[in-house]
Amino acid sequence: MYSFLRFETDMSVTADGKGFWKDFHFLTGDKSIYYKQYAGDAYVVKNEILKQYKKTGTVSGYLGFPVSDEVCMGAGCSIKTTFFECGDISDNLLDFINPPTISTGACPSLSPQSSEASPDFTNCTAVGNCDKRWFEYYTFYLTPTSGKAPFRFELVGGELPPNSVLETNGRFRGEPTADANGQWQFDVKITDFNERSTVKTVHFRTGW
């Protein structure tokens, strides 16, 4: 995370006009800084993750702007993940063959008929949909299936697992629970552009 003021006078405007970016080239690899207007902070995307991000079209593509720097998601930081508005890119440093993987789900395209209906979402709404091993990092997307975008998610009942977060775009992620018999359920409200809302229970388990 970087203060935008440090780079404001030396950055280029993004193609969509919603922010700014700047490339840096180092012996240790390439880095780019992206800042979305009024979002608060600038974030760095680098190395192999940056290569994949550029293939998607960067901020004008389906992932949108970055919302984090690299986050350690594996034992010994063996997996590094950068989160974006509509998904994430993960780089397994122990995998020398395959490129970083891209996950999406936070910004689905809905039909006009679905947009007219009350907001609803899927994934993690039934026991067994979202299970992980007790020693694994995890990321799940609560995916809107109806309602008018943009959507907002919030916790309205129960408690999240320790060291986890539910982001407003429906991304639920956290660190290993260290609980081989962990079971959590909590209530999440989805609200759409028209301020219509629906509350559903989310289930998450960790085991062997």
N, C-alpha and C positions, 0 to 999 in steps of 0.2 A: 504494500500500500504506500502510495506516495502523495505528497501534497501537490495538488495541481499547480499551485502558484509558482513552484520551482521551474515548471516547464511551459507555462502559459505562452510566453513570448516566442518560443522556439518549436511549436508543434504545428502540424498540418490539420486542417479541418477534414473530418471523415466524409466519405462520399454522400452519406445521408444527411449531412449537416447537423447531426445531433451531438457531435463531440469532437475530440481531437486525438491525434496519435503521433507517435514518433518512433523511428527505428534506431537501434543501436547495434553496432557490430563489434564484437570482442573476440579475442583469441579463444576464449572459453565457450563461445557460441553467440547466437543472435538473440536479441531481446527487443520487444516492442512495448511501449507504454500506451495505454488507452484510457481516455477520460470521457465520461458521458456528462454533458452539461447538467448542472443542478444535482448530480448524483452524489457529490461530496468528495470522493477519492479517486485517484488514478491507480490502475493496476498493471502489473507486468506480466506479459506472456512470453515464454522463452523456449529456446531449443526445439526439441522434437514436438512439443505441444504447439509451439508457434507455427511450425510447418503444417501441421494438421489444420490449425485454425485458419491459416491463409487459404487452404484448399476449400474451406467452407464459404469463403468470401468475407472473412473477418466480421466487422460490426454490421455489414450489410447482409450477411448470410443468416442462416436459420438459427445460429447460436446467440446472436446479438453481442452486446458488450460483455467483457469480463466483469465479474463481481467479486473476485478474490485473486490473490497471488497464488502461487503454488502451495498446495496443502499436502502434508504427508498423510498417506492413506494406507500404507502397508508397514509390516514389521521392519524396523530399521530404516524407515523412509524408502522402502524399495519400490513403492508406487507413489507417484506424484500426480496430483489432480489439480486442474484449474477449473473453477466453476464460472459459468456464464449465465446470462439471463434466462436462456432457454435450454440449458443442458450442461454437460461437462466433458472434458477431455482428460483421460488418464494415461500416464506413461509408466509402464512396468519396466523398471531399470534392469531387471534380470532377464527380460525378453529381448534378445538381440536380433530377432527375425521380424516380428510383427510391429507395425507402426502403432502409435497411441490409439486407444479406442475412444469413440465418440458415443455419448449417451444423450438422448433427448427425451422430451416428455412434458416439459414445463409450459410449452406454448403450442398446443395442438391446433390444427386447422379444423374448424367446425363448420358444418353445413348451415345454410340460412335457417332451416327448420330447427336444427339443434340450438341455434342462437336465440330463437324465440322461446324456447322452453326454460323452465326454472333451472338454475345451476345445479350440477351434479358432478361427481368425480368417481373414478375407479382406481384400483390398485391399493392393496393393503386394507381393503374393507372386509375381508373374510380371513378367518384364522388359517394360516398356512400360506397365504399369498406373499408375505414378506417375512421370511425366516433367514437368519444368518448364523454362522458359527460364533461361539462366544469370543473368539480371538480375532474376528474380522472387523475391519472398518466397513461401513455400509452407506449406501446412497439409494434412496427410492424416490420416485416421483408420483405424487398424487395427481392424476391426470384428469383434467376437466373433460366431461363428455357432453355437456350441454350448458346453455347460458351464453351470455354475451361478454366477450373479452373486452378489457383485461379482467383477470380474476385476482382475488385476494384470499389467502388462506390464513387462518389463525386458530390457535389452541383455545378451546372454550371449556374443556373439562378433562379431568384426569391429569396424569403427569407423564412427561416424556422420559425415556431412559436416560441414565446419567450421561453427561458429556455428549448430548445430542442437541439438535436444533431443528425446528420446523420453520423454514423460510416462507416469506409471504407469497412466493411463486409456487408453493406446494412441494418444494424439495425438502425431504426429510433425510437427514444424514447424521452420522455420529461415529464415535470411537468405539473400540471393542468394549463390550459390557463386562467381560470377565465373569459372566454368569452363565453356566452351562444349562440352567433351567429357567432362564429369564422369560417372563411373559409380561407384556404391557398392553394396555388398551387405553385409548384417550380419544376425546371427542374433538373433531376438527370442523370448523365452519368455513365453507366456501361462499364468497360474495362476488357477484358479477358487476358489470358496469352499471346496470340499472338498480344496484343495491338490493337485488333479490338474493336470498341466502338459503343454504341448506346445511344441516349438521349431520355428520356421519361418524361412526366409530371406526377408528383405525387400530389394527392389530399388528403387533410385532413380537417375534420370539427369537431367542438365541439358544442354541444347544450345541451338541457335538457334531 
